[in-house]
Amino acid sequence: MQTFRRFALLALLLSAPTAAAASEEGRRVIDAVVEVRAEIPSYARSADFIGTERIGSGAVIDANGLVLTIGYLILEAERVVLATSGGHEVEADIVGYDHATGFGLLRARQALNLPALPLGDSTPLATDQPVVVVTKAGGPVVMGARVADIRAYSGTWEYLIENAIFTVPLNRNFGGAALISPDGTLIGIGSLGLPDAAGTGRGASGNMFVPVNALKPVMAEMMIEGRGPDRRPWIGLYVEERDDGLSVIQVAKDGPSRAAGIQVGDHVVGVDGASVYNLADFYRKIWALGAPGVTVPIDVEQGGAVRRIGVRSADRYDWYRFSRGF
């Protein structure tokens, strides 16, 4: 009976052409997702990469207007506005940003008067399980999807998340989208669109969601300190996995790697003499060396020769240009 009710919720959500036509339970889920609009100053470090005007979604997760979204939407923002299905707009404060998970937390400055989505458990998810994606960027969209894979994901920006949830088909308004389990709970927040979500090499495009289970250990510190508990060394390097190895595609301006002499086009071959085989391996070797400030000996192929370059790491949060009040 419980399984039937869960799949009935999916059917109700998917059969409704609009938010107004959805069932009462379906409306509760849809209304708990808001549009997130962020304004970022032109001097922000992230402005050149992801722009100064960002639009996505977020999920209301408590009765006091706490909204969970994907962090890059609000990174270095000076103003954030939340918009509901009914067109009500409320400004929000940034509560916290956690690079390690990718999550961002917002708090509405006025009452949203919206239902809250309970945090679910993303652990039991399995391949081919049906799920629902709810977005509000540009208007409410409810889309059925299925889990294509659950695996670690490594981003070029010194990012590694375990147990990321990959879904198909592709939802183009993925930023901050709510991933809903059949029981109506929130199990993930949308982060990326990918050409091969299943990781099979067959090119099935889809999305990557950060699992809500990654939020639970860091949420309290995000609420208090404005960031998660991880204090990882950051080297300011953007590295891509290619057929010929790990290639440097960008070096952060004013970052540690640029100061040390690492250049675009260099190939990373190891850390302190230990070979690296992929991005995840590279990051784990760096983070195992200690806290921000530790020197990271990176072995790079540069100009036809392999060199060991000592990069004095930093705290990524000191590099960002956060607006006052964060």
CORPEUR-V188886 format. One record per helix or strand. SS is the DSSP state (2 for helix, 1 for strand). FROM is the first residue (numbers start at 1). LEN is the number of residues. If there is no record, write none. Layout:
SS	FROM	LEN
SS	FROM	LEN
This chain:
2	2	14
2	24	8
1	33	8
2	47	4
1	53	8
1	66	5
2	71	3
1	77	7
1	89	10
1	103	6
1	119	1
1	130	6
1	141	15
1	159	10
1	178	3
1	186	9
1	206	6
2	213	4
2	219	7
1	234	1
1	237	6
1	245	7
2	256	5
1	267	5
1	274	2
2	279	9
1	295	8
1	305	8
1	314	1
2	316	4
